[in-house]
Amino acid sequence: MAKKSTLQDLIVQFLEHAEITKNQSVKTLENYRHYLKRFADWIGNVDVSKISLEHVQNFRLFLNRLSDEKGAQLLSIKTQNYHVIALRAFLKYLIKNDFKTLAPEKIDLSKIPERTVEYLTRDELERFFAAVDCGDLRGRRDMAIMETLYSTGLRVSELANLNRDQVDLERKEFMVRGKGKKPRIVFLSERAAEAIGNYIKLRDDNFDPLFLNYKRPKTGDDITLGEKRRLSTVMIQYLVRRYAKKAGIIKQVTPHKIRHSFATELLINGADIRSVQEMLGHASITTTQIYTHLTNKRLREVHEKFHK
């Protein structure tokens, strides 16, 4: 590898490495490209051996002070940290390939407030499901979507990418690839399996996608047209909001909030956190621990015993 490559050249090489060797997702590559381009535009054509902690500190001040025309801050601390994570990954790649540069471990992330999660109560969930009218094909599809989201805890992108032959309704389980293309097994409840089965029975097509958009074009070969008819993540998010509003739920309801509800329900009913971590596809147990403060039975027992 040529040692006189420009910063922009090296970023391109890093992205190619992330795509081919690390096999990282398209979304991750897009984010890395965006964050590192912002850094390169800010710092200019500096030699990587000259990148210092002072540069990084000043870049972070630049990110923190980015504002719109009304003076409102544009980037949250979490988004600023994503820039830093991308920069650390890039520096790690450089050092591994014998470039002299700033050691990534010298760069700390900003501390962010502890995350809290909102979820739907059992009553809200039942009202949510009751808001779906299953009288036609679209209604059957929508019920299958809502039941599957809650039964599996899938991310909205994972749900949208499901194919018919992927889902085993007899065994009520199937495999998905989540973040980092990591495989995991997810399970369907009786209600979810029945809802999917009822939807599929009404379909008269041979398209691969499990969930179709019925407003899309109806001509073309099966493979190409099937992908064009695949229901998008944006449409799934819209449907969730629509039924939540119809159910009279005041909270802002999203597919991810249904995922939170899935995890919370498991923990409330006694599931261990490691199992929930696996079912959610979290790489780190730390991510799953955001739910434990909602479901800490030991603290409740202490309160009931000693609070008089």
KEDRENRO-937992 format. One line per 10 residues: number of its first residue (from 1); their letters; for each residue x, y, z of C-alpha. Coordinates in nm, 2 decimals. Each point is the difference from the previous one (the first is absolute). Layout:
// residues N
NUM) a) X,Y,Z ~ ...
//
This chain:
// residues 308
1) makkstlqdl) 0.00,0.00,0.00 ~ 0.15,0.34,-0.10 ~ 0.10,0.21,0.30 ~ -0.06,0.33,-0.19 ~ -0.37,-0.05,-0.05 ~ -0.21,0.31,0.09 ~ -0.25,0.00,0.29 ~ -0.28,-0.04,-0.25 ~ 0.17,-0.30,-0.17 ~ 0.05,-0.17,0.33
11) ivqflehaei) -0.36,0.05,0.09 ~ -0.11,-0.17,-0.32 ~ 0.24,-0.29,0.07 ~ -0.14,-0.03,0.35 ~ -0.36,-0.01,-0.13 ~ 0.10,-0.27,-0.25 ~ 0.15,-0.20,0.28 ~ -0.31,0.04,0.21 ~ -0.21,-0.11,-0.30 ~ 0.21,-0.30,-0.11
21) tknqsvktle) 0.19,-0.12,0.30 ~ -0.23,0.10,0.29 ~ -0.31,-0.07,-0.21 ~ -0.18,0.29,0.16 ~ -0.35,0.11,-0.10 ~ -0.08,0.25,-0.26 ~ -0.15,0.23,0.27 ~ 0.33,-0.02,0.21 ~ 0.20,0.08,-0.31 ~ -0.22,0.30,-0.08
31) nyrhylkrfa) 0.04,0.13,0.35 ~ 0.37,-0.04,0.01 ~ 0.03,0.18,-0.34 ~ -0.21,0.29,0.12 ~ 0.17,0.04,0.34 ~ 0.36,-0.03,-0.14 ~ -0.08,0.23,-0.29 ~ -0.11,0.26,0.25 ~ 0.33,-0.05,0.19 ~ 0.21,0.02,-0.32
41) dwignvdvsk) -0.18,0.32,-0.12 ~ 0.06,0.16,0.34 ~ 0.37,-0.10,0.04 ~ 0.11,0.05,-0.36 ~ 0.27,-0.20,-0.18 ~ 0.21,-0.07,0.31 ~ 0.24,-0.29,0.01 ~ -0.14,-0.27,0.23 ~ 0.32,0.00,0.20 ~ -0.08,0.36,0.11
51) islehvqnfr) -0.35,-0.08,0.14 ~ 0.01,0.08,0.37 ~ -0.23,0.00,0.30 ~ -0.02,0.38,-0.04 ~ -0.14,-0.05,-0.35 ~ -0.26,-0.25,0.13 ~ -0.09,0.23,0.29 ~ -0.06,0.30,-0.24 ~ -0.19,-0.22,-0.24 ~ -0.23,-0.10,0.29
61) lflnrlsdek) -0.05,0.36,0.09 ~ -0.09,0.07,-0.36 ~ -0.26,-0.28,0.00 ~ -0.15,0.11,0.33 ~ -0.03,0.36,-0.12 ~ -0.17,-0.08,-0.33 ~ -0.33,0.18,0.00 ~ -0.28,0.09,-0.23 ~ -0.10,0.35,-0.11 ~ -0.20,0.04,0.33
71) gaqllsiktq) 0.30,-0.10,0.21 ~ -0.13,-0.34,0.10 ~ 0.25,-0.27,0.04 ~ 0.00,-0.24,-0.30 ~ 0.18,-0.30,0.14 ~ -0.08,-0.19,0.32 ~ 0.28,-0.13,0.22 ~ -0.09,-0.35,-0.12 ~ 0.05,0.10,-0.37 ~ 0.32,0.18,0.09
81) nyhvialraf) 0.12,-0.32,0.16 ~ -0.08,-0.19,-0.33 ~ 0.25,0.23,-0.17 ~ 0.26,-0.08,0.26 ~ -0.07,-0.38,-0.03 ~ 0.06,0.02,-0.38 ~ 0.32,0.20,0.05 ~ 0.13,-0.25,0.25 ~ -0.08,-0.29,-0.23 ~ 0.19,0.18,-0.28
91) lkylikndfk) 0.30,0.07,0.22 ~ 0.01,-0.37,0.11 ~ 0.00,-0.10,-0.36 ~ 0.29,0.23,-0.08 ~ 0.21,-0.13,0.29 ~ -0.07,-0.36,-0.09 ~ 0.14,0.09,-0.35 ~ 0.32,0.15,0.14 ~ -0.09,0.37,-0.04 ~ 0.12,0.23,0.28
101) tlapekidls) -0.29,0.18,0.14 ~ -0.19,0.08,0.32 ~ -0.08,-0.30,0.22 ~ -0.38,-0.05,0.00 ~ -0.01,-0.11,0.36 ~ 0.10,0.35,0.10 ~ -0.34,0.13,-0.12 ~ -0.28,-0.03,0.25 ~ -0.37,0.03,-0.08 ~ -0.21,0.26,0.16
111) kipertveyl) -0.22,-0.11,0.29 ~ -0.36,0.00,-0.09 ~ -0.30,-0.02,0.23 ~ -0.12,-0.35,0.09 ~ -0.26,-0.11,-0.25 ~ -0.36,-0.06,0.10 ~ -0.26,-0.18,-0.20 ~ -0.37,0.03,-0.05 ~ -0.22,-0.30,-0.06 ~ -0.36,-0.09,-0.05
121) trdelerffa) -0.20,-0.14,0.30 ~ -0.20,-0.32,-0.05 ~ -0.32,0.21,-0.02 ~ 0.15,0.23,-0.27 ~ 0.13,-0.31,-0.20 ~ -0.35,-0.15,0.00 ~ -0.16,0.32,-0.11 ~ 0.28,0.03,-0.27 ~ -0.08,-0.34,-0.14 ~ -0.37,0.06,0.02
131) avdcgdlrgr) 0.03,0.31,-0.22 ~ 0.10,-0.22,-0.30 ~ -0.30,-0.10,-0.22 ~ 0.07,-0.34,-0.15 ~ -0.29,0.01,-0.24 ~ 0.22,0.01,-0.32 ~ 0.35,-0.10,-0.13 ~ 0.16,0.32,0.12 ~ -0.15,-0.03,0.35 ~ 0.13,-0.36,0.02
141) rdmaimetly) 0.34,0.12,-0.11 ~ 0.00,0.28,0.26 ~ -0.10,-0.24,0.28 ~ 0.27,-0.24,-0.10 ~ 0.25,0.29,0.01 ~ -0.10,0.12,0.35 ~ -0.02,-0.35,0.15 ~ 0.34,-0.09,-0.15 ~ 0.16,0.32,0.13 ~ -0.12,-0.07,0.35
151) stglrvsela) 0.06,-0.38,0.00 ~ 0.36,0.02,-0.13 ~ 0.14,0.34,0.11 ~ 0.13,0.04,-0.36 ~ 0.15,0.33,-0.11 ~ -0.21,0.16,-0.27 ~ 0.27,-0.06,-0.27 ~ 0.01,-0.37,0.10 ~ -0.38,-0.03,-0.03 ~ -0.01,0.18,-0.34
161) nlnrdqvdle) 0.27,-0.24,-0.14 ~ -0.19,-0.32,0.09 ~ -0.08,-0.24,-0.28 ~ -0.29,-0.25,-0.01 ~ 0.23,-0.31,-0.01 ~ 0.20,0.13,0.29 ~ -0.28,-0.03,0.26 ~ -0.09,-0.35,0.13 ~ -0.36,0.03,0.12 ~ 0.00,-0.37,0.12
171) rkefmvrgkg) 0.31,0.03,0.22 ~ -0.09,0.37,0.08 ~ 0.36,0.11,-0.03 ~ 0.24,0.13,-0.26 ~ 0.35,0.15,-0.04 ~ 0.08,0.36,-0.07 ~ 0.32,0.20,-0.05 ~ 0.01,0.31,0.20 ~ 0.26,0.27,0.05 ~ 0.34,-0.11,-0.12
181) kkprivflse) -0.18,-0.28,-0.19 ~ 0.00,-0.20,0.32 ~ -0.25,-0.29,-0.02 ~ -0.25,-0.07,0.28 ~ -0.31,-0.21,0.05 ~ -0.33,0.17,0.06 ~ -0.32,-0.16,0.11 ~ -0.37,0.06,-0.09 ~ -0.29,-0.01,0.25 ~ -0.31,-0.19,-0.09
191) raaeaignyi) -0.17,0.32,-0.08 ~ 0.28,0.12,-0.23 ~ 0.02,-0.33,-0.19 ~ -0.38,0.00,-0.04 ~ 0.00,0.36,-0.12 ~ 0.28,-0.07,-0.26 ~ -0.18,-0.31,-0.12 ~ -0.33,0.18,-0.04 ~ 0.17,0.27,-0.21 ~ 0.19,-0.25,-0.22
201) klrddnfdpl) -0.32,-0.20,-0.07 ~ -0.16,0.31,-0.17 ~ 0.30,0.06,-0.22 ~ -0.01,-0.10,-0.37 ~ 0.35,0.08,-0.10 ~ 0.34,-0.17,0.00 ~ 0.21,0.29,0.12 ~ 0.28,-0.06,0.25 ~ -0.06,0.29,0.25 ~ -0.21,-0.10,0.30
211) flnykrpktg) -0.17,0.35,0.02 ~ -0.11,0.17,-0.32 ~ -0.09,0.36,-0.09 ~ -0.33,-0.01,-0.19 ~ 0.05,0.34,-0.15 ~ 0.31,-0.10,-0.20 ~ 0.00,-0.09,-0.38 ~ -0.16,-0.33,-0.09 ~ 0.19,-0.08,-0.32 ~ 0.35,-0.16,-0.05
221) dditlgekrr) 0.17,-0.33,0.06 ~ -0.05,-0.16,0.34 ~ 0.35,0.06,0.15 ~ 0.03,0.36,-0.10 ~ -0.36,0.09,0.07 ~ 0.01,-0.18,0.33 ~ 0.28,0.22,0.13 ~ -0.18,0.31,-0.13 ~ -0.31,-0.11,0.19 ~ 0.19,-0.06,0.33
231) lstvmiqylv) -0.15,0.21,0.27 ~ 0.25,0.27,0.11 ~ 0.12,0.08,0.35 ~ -0.16,0.35,-0.04 ~ -0.34,-0.15,-0.08 ~ 0.02,-0.24,0.30 ~ 0.08,0.29,0.23 ~ -0.30,0.19,-0.15 ~ -0.23,-0.30,0.07 ~ 0.11,-0.02,0.36
241) rryakkagii) -0.06,0.37,0.06 ~ -0.34,-0.03,-0.18 ~ -0.13,-0.28,0.22 ~ 0.14,0.15,0.32 ~ -0.19,0.32,-0.08 ~ -0.31,-0.20,-0.08 ~ 0.03,-0.18,0.33 ~ 0.01,0.33,0.19 ~ 0.36,-0.06,0.13 ~ 0.15,0.34,0.09
251) kqvtphkirh) 0.36,-0.12,0.00 ~ 0.20,0.03,-0.32 ~ 0.00,-0.37,-0.12 ~ 0.26,-0.13,-0.24 ~ 0.12,-0.35,-0.10 ~ 0.29,0.04,0.24 ~ -0.23,0.08,0.29 ~ -0.18,-0.33,-0.07 ~ 0.35,-0.16,0.02 ~ 0.04,0.17,0.34
261) sfatelling) -0.34,-0.14,0.10 ~ 0.11,-0.35,-0.11 ~ 0.32,0.01,0.21 ~ -0.17,0.16,0.31 ~ -0.28,-0.26,0.00 ~ 0.25,-0.29,-0.01 ~ 0.20,0.15,0.30 ~ -0.31,0.08,0.20 ~ -0.11,-0.36,-0.03 ~ 0.33,-0.14,0.12
271) adirsvqeml) 0.22,-0.04,-0.31 ~ 0.38,0.03,0.07 ~ 0.18,0.29,-0.16 ~ 0.24,-0.22,-0.19 ~ -0.28,-0.17,-0.18 ~ -0.17,0.33,-0.08 ~ 0.33,0.13,-0.13 ~ 0.02,-0.29,-0.25 ~ -0.36,0.04,-0.11 ~ 0.05,0.37,-0.07
281) ghasitttqi) 0.33,-0.06,-0.18 ~ 0.20,0.24,0.22 ~ 0.37,-0.04,-0.03 ~ 0.06,0.13,0.35 ~ -0.19,-0.08,0.32 ~ 0.04,0.37,0.09 ~ -0.26,0.09,-0.27 ~ -0.25,-0.24,0.14 ~ 0.05,0.13,0.36 ~ -0.20,0.32,-0.09
291) ythltnkrlr) -0.31,-0.21,0.07 ~ 0.09,-0.13,0.34 ~ -0.09,0.31,0.20 ~ -0.36,-0.05,-0.12 ~ -0.02,-0.36,0.11 ~ 0.21,-0.02,0.32 ~ -0.21,-0.24,0.21 ~ 0.26,-0.01,0.28 ~ -0.04,0.38,0.06 ~ -0.38,-0.04,0.00
301) evhekfhk) 0.02,-0.28,0.25 ~ 0.23,0.21,0.22 ~ -0.24,0.29,-0.02 ~ -0.30,-0.22,0.09 ~ 0.18,-0.16,0.29 ~ 0.14,0.31,0.16 ~ -0.22,0.29,-0.10 ~ -0.28,0.03,0.26
//
